[in-house]
Amino acid sequence: MIWFERGSKTDVITPEQTRAILSEVFRKMGPRRRVLAIPPDFTRFNSYAGPITEMVNDYFGDALTDVMPALGTHSAMTPEQIGAMFGSVPESKFRVHDWRNDVVTVGTVPASYVQEVSDGRVNYSLNAQVNRLLLDPSFDLILSIGQVVPHEVIGMANYTKNIFVGVGGSDFINKSHFIGAAYGMERIMDRAKSPVRDVFEYARVHFIPQLPIVYVLTVRAKDEASGQMVTRGLYIGDDFECFRKAAELSLETNFIMVDKPIRKCIVYLDPEEFKSTWLGNKSVYRTRMALADGAELIVLAPALREFGEDKTIDGLIRKYGYKGTPHTLACTEANADLQANLGASAHLIHGSSEGRFTITYCPGPEMSCEEIEGVGFGYCPYEEMVARYPLERLRDGWNTLPDGEEVYYISNPALGLWAHPDRFKD
């Protein structure tokens, strides 16, 4: 059912309104003895999930006993990040999700179903796994909190992805990511329904219907007038219909159709949010359908320090590189380490230009030219590139520089999806 729905492309739901909405919904739900909150981690700082979790804590008090950020394969949050994102929520309530070890298999999605929904691209079963904490019967409410926004693996982020990836296990994470890569990212991006989402829905309906999960979903965008992030939509419910409505608004709000193919695109990666190409390659995923053949993608990454946030995945990226689908599939077929980490294979496919455009990464001092070029990207020092393209002179969208050069600037690739009609097929 849907407990609450509100949103439009021009709506602004204020913090005060959000607090009132949550309080009214929780009042209607009735008293709860023990509550678990599953918000995103710091990489989704702009989701507004941090303040919402703080509001949840204010309402339930001691009944909110556990907060488990949906890390997926990301690094654990630091105390500083917890404080910055979640405000007054006590650090003692936070739990760290371990995607490799601290999970329980709740069921298996059959290979026949996976083959059916992937148009025959993939034929294997998946073990649906969740952190064992979710199965504690003393929880009478699990709040999955997060932002719906276009996503390269599943079409639209959040909803059941927060459960089966955010606090899920390696088998499901790896294999579900590979389904999306094999099916084709351009066929999935911005779709509420996709083969990957179908697999997640199968797992939700068949394996965890007993869990008292309620999804609190935001749709967020940058307000042009103020330049600040605002909440355009808020949807609270426990089923696909709630997510579908949020996804429809996200498509209206976060999908930017450019008027011509981009020949030079400059993407900035906020140092507080992006420290790896595992995350920073949103600059590739989210722009590729807007880039012209032969385009240049310049990624300004001042805080880049690693490729994968997981040590195993970091090593695989360094070993195989972002060298296109044929190369990655051949390496996967021939090497057991990639076969055991299909999520890494999917990421290598997603992060490649497939030879259609160039990608130049511009890191700070923590990553060398040899490292960047070793994975298949071009290299330029950050300071050198920002001297050529000063950030203070760039605004989001098209810019014409003093010398007449035209560039397209994106200040945060996590906030949307960019495409041109020639490459986007509805």
Order of alpha helices (4+ residues) and beta strands (2+ residues): beta-alpha-beta-alpha-beta-alpha-beta-alpha-beta-beta-beta-beta-alpha-alpha-alpha-beta-beta-alpha-beta-beta-alpha-alpha-beta-alpha-alpha-alpha-alpha-beta-alpha-beta-alpha-beta-beta-beta
